[in-house]
Amino acid sequence: MGGLFSSPKVPKVPQETLDAQKRAEEKAAAQEREQMRQISARKKSRRTGGVRLLMGDPTAAEDKDTLGS
């Protein structure tokens, strides 16, 4: 009758399960950071894209071969 009045014991979670859960959380956080970085890069390119096109890229002009040179 001693089991009727005692509280139930919580089974221990295996360390492998805890490690797998931690790895999954870290992976999800890394993916979220990468997505935020990509979004901010897109926003930045939209803001500065017009200026970049107007100014031109001097290195791109050097790479092109023209007929006269």
MARDREN-502060 format. One record per residue: residue number from 1; residue in one letter; x, y, z of N, C-alpha, C, O in turn. Coordinates in Angstrom, 1 decimal, decimal comma. Layout:
+-----+-----+--------+--------+--------+--------+--------+--------+--------+--------+--------+--------+--------+--------+
:   n : res :     nX :     nY :     nZ :    caX :    caY :    caZ :     cX :     cY :     cZ :     oX :     oY :     oZ :
+-----+-----+--------+--------+--------+--------+--------+--------+--------+--------+--------+--------+--------+--------+
: NUM :   A :      X :      Y :      Z :      X :      Y :      Z :      X :      Y :      Z :      X :      Y :      Z :
...
+-----+-----+--------+--------+--------+--------+--------+--------+--------+--------+--------+--------+--------+--------+
end
This chain:
+-----+-----+--------+--------+--------+--------+--------+--------+--------+--------+--------+--------+--------+--------+
:   n : res :     nX :     nY :     nZ :    caX :    caY :    caZ :     cX :     cY :     cZ :     oX :     oY :     oZ :
+-----+-----+--------+--------+--------+--------+--------+--------+--------+--------+--------+--------+--------+--------+
:   1 :   M :    0,8 :   -1,2 :    0,0 :    0,0 :    0,0 :    0,0 :    0,9 :    1,3 :    0,0 :    0,3 :    2,4 :   -0,1 :
:   2 :   G :    2,2 :    1,1 :    0,1 :    3,0 :    2,3 :    0,2 :    3,1 :    3,0 :   -1,2 :    3,3 :    4,2 :   -1,2 :
:   3 :   G :    2,8 :    2,3 :   -2,3 :    2,8 :    3,0 :   -3,6 :    1,6 :    3,9 :   -3,8 :    1,6 :    4,7 :   -4,8 :
:   4 :   L :    0,6 :    3,7 :   -3,1 :   -0,6 :    4,5 :   -3,3 :   -0,5 :    6,0 :   -2,9 :   -1,0 :    6,9 :   -3,5 :
:   5 :   F :    0,4 :    6,2 :   -1,9 :    0,5 :    7,6 :   -1,4 :    1,7 :    8,3 :   -1,8 :    1,9 :    9,5 :   -1,5 :
:   6 :   S :    2,6 :    7,7 :   -2,5 :    3,9 :    8,3 :   -3,0 :    3,7 :    8,9 :   -4,4 :    2,9 :    8,4 :   -5,2 :
:   7 :   S :    4,4 :    9,9 :   -4,7 :    4,3 :   10,6 :   -6,0 :    5,1 :    9,7 :   -7,0 :    6,1 :    9,1 :   -6,7 :
:   8 :   P :    4,6 :    9,7 :   -8,3 :    5,3 :    8,9 :   -9,3 :    6,6 :    9,5 :   -9,6 :    6,8 :   10,8 :   -9,6 :
:   9 :   K :    7,6 :    8,7 :   -9,9 :    8,9 :    9,1 :  -10,3 :    9,0 :    9,4 :  -11,8 :    8,4 :    8,6 :  -12,6 :
:  10 :   V :    9,6 :   10,5 :  -12,2 :    9,8 :   10,8 :  -13,6 :   11,0 :   10,1 :  -14,1 :   12,1 :   10,1 :  -13,5 :
:  11 :   P :   10,8 :    9,4 :  -15,2 :   12,0 :    8,6 :  -15,7 :   13,0 :    9,6 :  -16,3 :   12,7 :   10,6 :  -16,8 :
:  12 :   K :   14,3 :    9,2 :  -16,2 :   15,4 :   10,0 :  -16,7 :   15,4 :    9,9 :  -18,2 :   15,2 :    8,9 :  -18,8 :
:  13 :   V :   15,7 :   11,1 :  -18,8 :   15,8 :   11,2 :  -20,2 :   17,2 :   10,8 :  -20,6 :   18,2 :   11,3 :  -20,0 :
:  14 :   P :   17,4 :    9,9 :  -21,6 :   18,8 :    9,5 :  -22,0 :   19,6 :   10,7 :  -22,5 :   19,0 :   11,6 :  -23,1 :
:  15 :   Q :   20,9 :   10,7 :  -22,3 :   21,7 :   11,8 :  -22,7 :   21,7 :   11,9 :  -24,2 :   21,9 :   13,1 :  -24,7 :
:  16 :   E :   21,6 :   10,8 :  -24,9 :   21,6 :   10,9 :  -26,4 :   20,4 :   11,7 :  -26,9 :   20,5 :   12,5 :  -27,9 :
:  17 :   T :   19,3 :   11,6 :  -26,2 :   18,1 :   12,3 :  -26,6 :   18,3 :   13,8 :  -26,3 :   17,9 :   14,7 :  -27,2 :
:  18 :   L :   18,9 :   14,2 :  -25,2 :   19,2 :   15,6 :  -24,9 :   20,2 :   16,2 :  -25,9 :   20,0 :   17,3 :  -26,3 :
:  19 :   D :   21,2 :   15,4 :  -26,3 :   22,2 :   15,9 :  -27,2 :   21,6 :   16,1 :  -28,6 :   21,8 :   17,1 :  -29,2 :
:  20 :   A :   20,7 :   15,2 :  -29,0 :   20,0 :   15,3 :  -30,3 :   19,1 :   16,5 :  -30,3 :   19,0 :   17,2 :  -31,3 :
:  21 :   Q :   18,4 :   16,7 :  -29,2 :   17,5 :   17,9 :  -29,1 :   18,3 :   19,2 :  -29,2 :   17,9 :   20,2 :  -29,8 :
:  22 :   K :   19,5 :   19,2 :  -28,5 :   20,3 :   20,4 :  -28,5 :   20,9 :   20,7 :  -29,9 :   20,9 :   21,8 :  -30,3 :
:  23 :   R :   21,3 :   19,7 :  -30,6 :   21,8 :   19,8 :  -32,0 :   20,7 :   20,3 :  -32,9 :   21,0 :   21,2 :  -33,7 :
:  24 :   A :   19,5 :   19,8 :  -32,7 :   18,4 :   20,3 :  -33,6 :   18,1 :   21,7 :  -33,3 :   17,8 :   22,5 :  -34,3 :
:  25 :   E :   18,1 :   22,1 :  -32,1 :   17,8 :   23,5 :  -31,7 :   18,9 :   24,5 :  -32,3 :   18,6 :   25,5 :  -32,8 :
:  26 :   E :   20,2 :   24,0 :  -32,2 :   21,3 :   24,8 :  -32,8 :   21,2 :   24,9 :  -34,3 :   21,4 :   26,0 :  -34,8 :
:  27 :   K :   20,8 :   23,8 :  -34,9 :   20,6 :   23,8 :  -36,4 :   19,5 :   24,8 :  -36,8 :   19,6 :   25,5 :  -37,8 :
:  28 :   A :   18,4 :   24,7 :  -36,1 :   17,3 :   25,6 :  -36,4 :   17,7 :   27,1 :  -36,2 :   17,3 :   27,9 :  -37,0 :
:  29 :   A :   18,4 :   27,4 :  -35,1 :   18,8 :   28,7 :  -34,9 :   19,8 :   29,2 :  -36,0 :   19,7 :   30,4 :  -36,4 :
:  30 :   A :   20,7 :   28,3 :  -36,4 :   21,6 :   28,7 :  -37,5 :   20,8 :   29,0 :  -38,8 :   21,2 :   29,9 :  -39,5 :
:  31 :   Q :   19,8 :   28,1 :  -39,1 :   19,0 :   28,4 :  -40,3 :   18,3 :   29,7 :  -40,2 :   18,2 :   30,4 :  -41,2 :
:  32 :   E :   17,8 :   30,0 :  -39,0 :   17,0 :   31,3 :  -38,9 :   18,0 :   32,4 :  -39,1 :   17,6 :   33,4 :  -39,7 :
:  33 :   R :   19,2 :   32,4 :  -38,5 :   20,2 :   33,4 :  -38,7 :   20,5 :   33,6 :  -40,2 :   20,7 :   34,7 :  -40,6 :
:  34 :   E :   20,7 :   32,5 :  -40,9 :   21,1 :   32,5 :  -42,3 :   19,9 :   33,2 :  -43,1 :   20,2 :   34,0 :  -44,0 :
:  35 :   Q :   18,7 :   32,8 :  -42,8 :   17,6 :   33,4 :  -43,5 :   17,5 :   34,9 :  -43,2 :   17,2 :   35,7 :  -44,1 :
:  36 :   M :   17,7 :   35,3 :  -42,0 :   17,7 :   36,8 :  -41,7 :   18,8 :   37,5 :  -42,4 :   18,6 :   38,6 :  -42,9 :
:  37 :   R :   20,0 :   36,9 :  -42,5 :   21,1 :   37,5 :  -43,2 :   20,8 :   37,6 :  -44,7 :   21,1 :   38,7 :  -45,3 :
:  38 :   Q :   20,1 :   36,6 :  -45,3 :   19,8 :   36,7 :  -46,7 :   18,7 :   37,8 :  -46,9 :   18,8 :   38,5 :  -47,9 :
:  39 :   I :   17,8 :   37,9 :  -46,0 :   16,7 :   38,9 :  -46,2 :   17,3 :   40,3 :  -46,1 :   17,0 :   41,2 :  -46,9 :
:  40 :   S :   18,2 :   40,5 :  -45,1 :   18,9 :   41,8 :  -45,0 :   19,8 :   42,1 :  -46,2 :   19,9 :   43,3 :  -46,6 :
:  41 :   A :   20,4 :   41,1 :  -46,7 :   21,2 :   41,3 :  -47,9 :   20,4 :   41,7 :  -49,1 :   20,8 :   42,6 :  -49,9 :
:  42 :   R :   19,2 :   41,1 :  -49,3 :   18,3 :   41,5 :  -50,3 :   17,8 :   42,9 :  -50,2 :   17,7 :   43,7 :  -51,1 :
:  43 :   K :   17,5 :   43,3 :  -48,9 :   17,0 :   44,7 :  -48,7 :   18,1 :   45,7 :  -49,0 :   17,8 :   46,7 :  -49,6 :
:  44 :   K :   19,3 :   45,3 :  -48,6 :   20,4 :   46,2 :  -48,8 :   20,7 :   46,4 :  -50,3 :   21,0 :   47,5 :  -50,8 :
:  45 :   S :   20,6 :   45,3 :  -51,1 :   20,9 :   45,4 :  -52,5 :   19,8 :   46,2 :  -53,2 :   20,1 :   46,8 :  -54,2 :
:  46 :   R :   18,6 :   46,1 :  -52,7 :   17,5 :   46,9 :  -53,3 :   17,7 :   48,4 :  -53,1 :   17,4 :   49,2 :  -53,9 :
:  47 :   R :   18,2 :   48,7 :  -51,9 :   18,5 :   50,1 :  -51,6 :   19,7 :   50,7 :  -52,4 :   19,6 :   51,8 :  -52,9 :
:  48 :   T :   20,7 :   49,9 :  -52,5 :   21,9 :   50,4 :  -53,2 :   22,1 :   50,0 :  -54,6 :   23,0 :   50,4 :  -55,3 :
:  49 :   G :   21,1 :   49,2 :  -55,1 :   21,2 :   48,7 :  -56,5 :   21,2 :   49,8 :  -57,5 :   22,0 :   49,7 :  -58,5 :
:  50 :   G :   20,4 :   50,8 :  -57,4 :   20,3 :   51,9 :  -58,3 :   21,6 :   52,7 :  -58,4 :   22,1 :   53,0 :  -59,5 :
:  51 :   V :   22,2 :   52,9 :  -57,3 :   23,5 :   53,7 :  -57,2 :   24,6 :   52,9 :  -57,9 :   25,4 :   53,4 :  -58,6 :
:  52 :   R :   24,6 :   51,6 :  -57,6 :   25,6 :   50,7 :  -58,2 :   25,5 :   50,7 :  -59,7 :   26,5 :   50,7 :  -60,4 :
:  53 :   L :   24,3 :   50,6 :  -60,2 :   24,1 :   50,6 :  -61,6 :   24,5 :   51,9 :  -62,3 :   25,1 :   51,9 :  -63,4 :
:  54 :   L :   24,2 :   53,0 :  -61,7 :   24,6 :   54,3 :  -62,2 :   26,1 :   54,5 :  -62,2 :   26,6 :   55,1 :  -63,2 :
:  55 :   M :   26,7 :   54,2 :  -61,2 :   28,1 :   54,4 :  -61,0 :   28,9 :   53,5 :  -61,9 :   30,0 :   53,9 :  -62,4 :
:  56 :   G :   28,5 :   52,3 :  -62,1 :   29,2 :   51,3 :  -62,9 :   30,3 :   50,7 :  -62,1 :   30,8 :   51,3 :  -61,1 :
:  57 :   D :   30,7 :   49,5 :  -62,5 :   31,8 :   48,8 :  -61,8 :   33,1 :   48,9 :  -62,7 :   33,1 :   48,3 :  -63,8 :
:  58 :   P :   34,1 :   49,6 :  -62,2 :   35,3 :   49,7 :  -63,0 :   36,0 :   48,4 :  -63,3 :   36,6 :   48,2 :  -64,4 :
:  59 :   T :   35,9 :   47,4 :  -62,4 :   36,5 :   46,1 :  -62,7 :   35,8 :   45,4 :  -63,8 :   36,5 :   44,6 :  -64,5 :
:  60 :   A :   34,5 :   45,5 :  -63,9 :   33,8 :   44,8 :  -64,9 :   34,1 :   45,4 :  -66,3 :   34,2 :   44,6 :  -67,3 :
:  61 :   A :   34,4 :   46,7 :  -66,4 :   34,8 :   47,3 :  -67,7 :   36,2 :   46,8 :  -68,1 :   36,4 :   46,6 :  -69,3 :
:  62 :   E :   37,1 :   46,5 :  -67,2 :   38,4 :   46,0 :  -67,5 :   38,4 :   44,5 :  -68,0 :   39,2 :   44,1 :  -68,8 :
:  63 :   D :   37,4 :   43,8 :  -67,5 :   37,3 :   42,4 :  -67,9 :   36,8 :   42,2 :  -69,3 :   37,1 :   41,1 :  -69,9 :
:  64 :   K :   36,1 :   43,1 :  -69,8 :   35,5 :   42,9 :  -71,2 :   36,6 :   43,2 :  -72,2 :   37,4 :   44,2 :  -72,1 :
:  65 :   D :   36,7 :   42,4 :  -73,2 :   37,6 :   42,7 :  -74,4 :   36,8 :   43,4 :  -75,5 :   35,7 :   43,0 :  -75,8 :
:  66 :   T :   37,4 :   44,4 :  -76,0 :   36,8 :   45,1 :  -77,1 :   37,5 :   44,8 :  -78,4 :   38,6 :   44,3 :  -78,3 :
:  67 :   L :   36,9 :   45,1 :  -79,5 :   37,5 :   44,7 :  -80,8 :   38,8 :   45,5 :  -81,0 :   39,7 :   45,0 :  -81,6 :
:  68 :   G :   38,9 :   46,7 :  -80,6 :   40,0 :   47,6 :  -81,0 :   41,3 :   47,4 :  -80,1 :   42,3 :   47,9 :  -80,4 :
:  69 :   S :   41,2 :   46,6 :  -79,0 :   42,3 :   46,5 :  -78,2 :   42,9 :   45,1 :  -78,0 :   43,9 :   45,0 :  -77,3 :
+-----+-----+--------+--------+--------+--------+--------+--------+--------+--------+--------+--------+--------+--------+
end
